[in-house]
Structures are given as C-alpha cells and as structure tokens.
Amino acid sequence: MAATPNQEINDLISDLIAAWDRADAKAFARQFQKDGTFTNIFGQTFEGQEEFERRHVDVFTGIFKGTKFELELLKLKYVRPDVALADLETRVLGITKKLPPVFQVPLGAPLRTRLLLVLVRESDTWWIAGYHNVDLKS
C-alpha cells in the first residue's frame, strides 16, 4: 500500500530529526530543493541546497555541536495536493555552549523555534522549497 501524503511528510520530518541527531548535513539537506530558500534563526536568508547543507555543516560543528533535535508538527495545510505548509515547533536539546544573548535561553535549556516549511511534491517526492525558522521568546 502506498504511503499517504501525510505519512510521507511525517517521514520527511522524521528524516530531518534523525539527520540532525547524527550531525549529518548532507542528509539534512537531502530533500531541500536545489533552488529552495531559507531563513535561519538569526534572520539571515540563503538560497540553494548546497548553501543549506553548508550552513548546517556550520551548525553541526559549531554552536549546536552534539545537540539533539525535536520537531512537533502543529499544523499541516495543503494549499494544493502538491503544495503543503507545515508549521512546526522545534526544540534543540543538549546545548553546551552559551548562545548569543538575543536568544534569551539559559545554558542547558532547550532552544525553541517555530519552523515553517513550504513543501512541494515533485516526481513522487516531497521537497522543502522554503524553510523559515524563528526563535520563540516565550
């Protein structure tokens, strides 16, 4: 039996978590579109799968080295059968380095963010076309 769109998207989310937990930037970027766009938690914007992967190499070897990742799907909305918006809450756990003051997160506490994924289905695969991540202040 073929997977439903909801299951395929849940599998994509599970793959992101597993890739983060392994600090595998290549796997984390696997389903990011070649020309996808993303905004990181600092408000910087970037374009392209190669840049997405490169930035996550920095993430996994820098301030978030050794951390674990949780994603909670809060809402999934289909704009069309082949376009979906996934609204998620993320939690980065096990942070051992002091975060910049802008985050207002005590050492040892999880960093919480809201992540909006724009997902597009092409060639029987869901791809991340947009990745917009902002930290939560409360």
Phi and psi restraints in degrees (value plus and minus 20) as a CYANA .aco file:
   2 ALA   PHI     -92.4   -52.4
   2 ALA   PSI     127.8   167.8
   3 ALA   PHI     -89.7   -49.7
   3 ALA   PSI     127.4   167.4
   4 THR   PHI     -99.3   -59.3
   4 THR   PSI     139.8   179.8
   5 PRO   PHI     -73.8   -33.8
   5 PRO   PSI     -62.0   -22.0
   6 ASN   PHI     -79.5   -39.5
   6 ASN   PSI     -63.6   -23.6
   7 GLN   PHI     -86.4   -46.4
   7 GLN   PSI     -60.2   -20.2
   8 GLU   PHI     -81.8   -41.8
   8 GLU   PSI     -60.7   -20.7
   9 ILE   PHI     -89.3   -49.3
   9 ILE   PSI     -60.4   -20.4
  10 ASN   PHI     -82.0   -42.0
  10 ASN   PSI     -56.6   -16.6
  11 ASP   PHI     -85.7   -45.7
  11 ASP   PSI     -60.8   -20.8
  12 LEU   PHI     -79.8   -39.8
  12 LEU   PSI     -64.5   -24.5
  13 ILE   PHI     -83.2   -43.2
  13 ILE   PSI     -63.2   -23.2
  14 SER   PHI     -82.2   -42.2
  14 SER   PSI     -58.1   -18.1
  15 ASP   PHI     -85.0   -45.0
  15 ASP   PSI     -58.0   -18.0
  16 LEU   PHI     -82.3   -42.3
  16 LEU   PSI     -64.4   -24.4
  17 ILE   PHI     -81.1   -41.1
  17 ILE   PSI     -67.8   -27.8
  18 ALA   PHI     -83.1   -43.1
  18 ALA   PSI     -60.9   -20.9
  19 ALA   PHI     -84.6   -44.6
  19 ALA   PSI     -62.7   -22.7
  20 TRP   PHI     -80.8   -40.8
  20 TRP   PSI     -68.3   -28.3
  21 ASP   PHI     -83.1   -43.1
  21 ASP   PSI     -45.2    -5.2
  22 ARG   PHI    -111.5   -71.5
  22 ARG   PSI     -23.0    17.0
  23 ALA   PHI      36.7    76.7
  23 ALA   PSI      23.5    63.5
  24 ASP   PHI    -127.0   -87.0
  24 ASP   PSI      71.1   111.1
  25 ALA   PHI     -83.4   -43.4
  25 ALA   PSI     -56.0   -16.0
  26 LYS   PHI     -82.3   -42.3
  26 LYS   PSI     -66.6   -26.6
  27 ALA   PHI     -87.8   -47.8
  27 ALA   PSI     -56.4   -16.4
  28 PHE   PHI     -82.5   -42.5
  28 PHE   PSI     -52.6   -12.6
  29 ALA   PHI    -114.3   -74.3
  29 ALA   PSI     -21.8    18.2
  30 ARG   PHI     -73.4   -33.4
  30 ARG   PSI     -63.8   -23.8
  31 GLN   PHI    -123.2   -83.2
  31 GLN   PSI       0.8    40.8
  32 PHE   PHI    -108.1   -68.1
  32 PHE   PSI     109.5   149.5
  33 GLN   PHI     -80.8   -40.8
  33 GLN   PSI     128.4   168.4
  34 LYS   PHI     -73.7   -33.7
  34 LYS   PSI     -55.1   -15.1
  35 ASP   PHI    -134.1   -94.1
  35 ASP   PSI       2.3    42.3
  36 GLY   PHI     -84.6   -44.6
  36 GLY   PSI     139.9   179.9
  37 THR   PHI    -137.8   -97.8
  37 THR   PSI     130.2   170.2
  38 PHE   PHI    -169.6  -129.6
  38 PHE   PSI     130.4   170.4
  39 THR   PHI    -140.4  -100.4
  39 THR   PSI     106.1   146.1
  40 ASN   PHI    -108.3   -68.3
  40 ASN   PSI     159.5   199.5
  41 ILE   PHI     -89.8   -49.8
  41 ILE   PSI     -29.6    10.4
  42 PHE   PHI    -111.5   -71.5
  42 PHE   PSI     -22.1    17.9
  43 GLY   PHI      64.9   104.9
  43 GLY   PSI     -12.4    27.6
  44 GLN   PHI    -101.8   -61.8
  44 GLN   PSI     121.8   161.8
  45 THR   PHI    -133.0   -93.0
  45 THR   PSI     126.1   166.1
  46 PHE   PHI    -163.4  -123.4
  46 PHE   PSI     146.8   186.8
  47 GLU   PHI    -158.8  -118.8
  47 GLU   PSI     120.6   160.6
  48 GLY   PHI      81.1   121.1
  48 GLY   PSI     127.7   167.7
  49 GLN   PHI     -83.3   -43.3
  49 GLN   PSI     -60.7   -20.7
  50 GLU   PHI     -82.0   -42.0
  50 GLU   PSI     -61.7   -21.7
  51 GLU   PHI     -89.3   -49.3
  51 GLU   PSI     -58.1   -18.1
  52 PHE   PHI     -79.4   -39.4
  52 PHE   PSI     -66.2   -26.2
  53 GLU   PHI     -83.9   -43.9
  53 GLU   PSI     -66.4   -26.4
  54 ARG   PHI     -79.4   -39.4
  54 ARG   PSI     -63.7   -23.7
  55 ARG   PHI     -83.5   -43.5
  55 ARG   PSI     -54.8   -14.8
  56 HIS   PHI     -98.8   -58.8
  56 HIS   PSI     -43.4    -3.4
  57 VAL   PHI     -79.4   -39.4
  57 VAL   PSI     -65.7   -25.7
  58 ASP   PHI     -81.0   -41.0
  58 ASP   PSI     -62.0   -22.0
  59 VAL   PHI     -81.3   -41.3
  59 VAL   PSI     -67.0   -27.0
  60 PHE   PHI     -96.8   -56.8
  60 PHE   PSI     -37.1     2.9
  61 THR   PHI    -127.0   -87.0
  61 THR   PSI     -25.5    14.5
  62 GLY   PHI    -130.1   -90.1
  62 GLY   PSI    -144.7  -104.7
  63 ILE   PHI     -81.3   -41.3
  63 ILE   PSI     -47.6    -7.6
  64 PHE   PHI    -126.2   -86.2
  64 PHE   PSI       1.2    41.2
  65 LYS   PHI     -79.4   -39.4
  65 LYS   PSI     111.0   151.0
  66 GLY   PHI      59.6    99.6
  66 GLY   PSI     -14.1    25.9
  67 THR   PHI    -104.2   -64.2
  67 THR   PSI     145.9   185.9
  68 LYS   PHI    -135.6   -95.6
  68 LYS   PSI     140.6   180.6
  69 PHE   PHI    -148.6  -108.6
  69 PHE   PSI     114.2   154.2
  70 GLU   PHI    -143.2  -103.2
  70 GLU   PSI     117.9   157.9
  71 LEU   PHI    -146.4  -106.4
  71 LEU   PSI     109.6   149.6
  72 GLU   PHI    -138.7   -98.7
  72 GLU   PSI      97.4   137.4
  73 LEU   PHI     -95.5   -55.5
  73 LEU   PSI      93.4   133.4
  74 LEU   PHI    -109.4   -69.4
  74 LEU   PSI     -56.6   -16.6
  75 LYS   PHI    -177.3  -137.3
  75 LYS   PSI     118.9   158.9
  76 LEU   PHI    -145.6  -105.6
  76 LEU   PSI     100.6   140.6
  77 LYS   PHI    -144.4  -104.4
  77 LYS   PSI     107.0   147.0
  78 TYR   PHI    -111.4   -71.4
  78 TYR   PSI      97.7   137.7
  79 VAL   PHI     -97.5   -57.5
  79 VAL   PSI     -59.4   -19.4
  80 ARG   PHI    -164.9  -124.9
  80 ARG   PSI     150.1   190.1
  81 PRO   PHI     -79.1   -39.1
  81 PRO   PSI     -43.3    -3.3
  82 ASP   PHI    -130.5   -90.5
  82 ASP   PSI      -8.9    31.1
  83 VAL   PHI    -157.9  -117.9
  83 VAL   PSI     107.2   147.2
  84 ALA   PHI    -155.7  -115.7
  84 ALA   PSI     131.1   171.1
  85 LEU   PHI    -131.9   -91.9
  85 LEU   PSI     104.1   144.1
  86 ALA   PHI    -132.5   -92.5
  86 ALA   PSI      98.0   138.0
  87 ASP   PHI    -121.3   -81.3
  87 ASP   PSI      99.0   139.0
  88 LEU   PHI    -147.1  -107.1
  88 LEU   PSI     132.1   172.1
  89 GLU   PHI    -123.6   -83.6
  89 GLU   PSI     114.1   154.1
  90 THR   PHI    -132.3   -92.3
  90 THR   PSI     133.2   173.2
  91 ARG   PHI    -156.4  -116.4
  91 ARG   PSI     105.5   145.5
  92 VAL   PHI    -122.2   -82.2
  92 VAL   PSI      99.0   139.0
  93 LEU   PHI    -129.9   -89.9
  93 LEU   PSI     131.6   171.6
  94 GLY   PHI      60.6   100.6
  94 GLY   PSI       7.1    47.1
  95 ILE   PHI     -90.4   -50.4
  95 ILE   PSI     105.1   145.1
  96 THR   PHI    -131.9   -91.9
  96 THR   PSI     -26.7    13.3
  97 LYS   PHI    -127.2   -87.2
  97 LYS   PSI     124.6   164.6
  98 LYS   PHI     -85.3   -45.3
  98 LYS   PSI     109.4   149.4
  99 LEU   PHI    -102.2   -62.2
  99 LEU   PSI     134.9   174.9
 100 PRO   PHI     -75.9   -35.9
 100 PRO   PSI     127.0   167.0
 101 PRO   PHI     -77.0   -37.0
 101 PRO   PSI     -44.3    -4.3
 102 VAL   PHI     -77.6   -37.6
 102 VAL   PSI     -45.0    -5.0
 103 PHE   PHI    -102.5   -62.5
 103 PHE   PSI     -43.0    -3.0
 104 GLN   PHI      33.8    73.8
 104 GLN   PSI      21.8    61.8
 105 VAL   PHI    -136.9   -96.9
 105 VAL   PSI      99.2   139.2
 106 PRO   PHI     -84.5   -44.5
 106 PRO   PSI     129.1   169.1
 107 LEU   PHI     -75.3   -35.3
 107 LEU   PSI     111.1   151.1
 108 GLY   PHI      74.5   114.5
 108 GLY   PSI     -38.8     1.2
 109 ALA   PHI    -104.5   -64.5
 109 ALA   PSI     132.2   172.2
 110 PRO   PHI     -92.1   -52.1
 110 PRO   PSI     126.2   166.2
 111 LEU   PHI    -107.0   -67.0
 111 LEU   PSI     104.8   144.8
 112 ARG   PHI    -128.4   -88.4
 112 ARG   PSI     115.3   155.3
 113 THR   PHI    -156.7  -116.7
 113 THR   PSI     144.8   184.8
 114 ARG   PHI    -129.1   -89.1
 114 ARG   PSI     110.0   150.0
 115 LEU   PHI    -140.7  -100.7
 115 LEU   PSI     106.1   146.1
 116 LEU   PHI    -129.6   -89.6
 116 LEU   PSI      99.3   139.3
 117 LEU   PHI    -124.3   -84.3
 117 LEU   PSI     109.9   149.9
 118 VAL   PHI    -118.7   -78.7
 118 VAL   PSI      97.2   137.2
 119 LEU   PHI    -132.7   -92.7
 119 LEU   PSI     117.6   157.6
 120 VAL   PHI    -148.8  -108.8
 120 VAL   PSI     112.1   152.1
 121 ARG   PHI    -115.7   -75.7
 121 ARG   PSI      98.7   138.7
 122 GLU   PHI    -157.9  -117.9
 122 GLU   PSI     118.5   158.5
 123 SER   PHI      31.8    71.8
 123 SER   PSI      26.1    66.1
 124 ASP   PHI      41.9    81.9
 124 ASP   PSI       3.7    43.7
 125 THR   PHI    -156.5  -116.5
 125 THR   PSI     120.3   160.3
 126 TRP   PHI    -104.4   -64.4
 126 TRP   PSI     110.9   150.9
 127 TRP   PHI    -139.9   -99.9
 127 TRP   PSI     126.9   166.9
 128 ILE   PHI    -106.0   -66.0
 128 ILE   PSI      93.4   133.4
 129 ALA   PHI    -115.2   -75.2
 129 ALA   PSI     -46.7    -6.7
 130 GLY   PHI    -164.4  -124.4
 130 GLY   PSI     119.8   159.8
 131 TYR   PHI    -158.6  -118.6
 131 TYR   PSI      87.4   127.4
 132 HIS   PHI    -142.7  -102.7
 132 HIS   PSI      95.6   135.6
 133 ASN   PHI    -142.7  -102.7
 133 ASN   PSI     107.0   147.0
 134 VAL   PHI    -152.9  -112.9
 134 VAL   PSI     123.4   163.4
 135 ASP   PHI     -99.6   -59.6
 135 ASP   PSI     130.9   170.9
 136 LEU   PHI    -114.3   -74.3
 136 LEU   PSI     115.1   155.1
 137 LYS   PHI    -110.1   -70.1
 137 LYS   PSI     -30.5     9.5
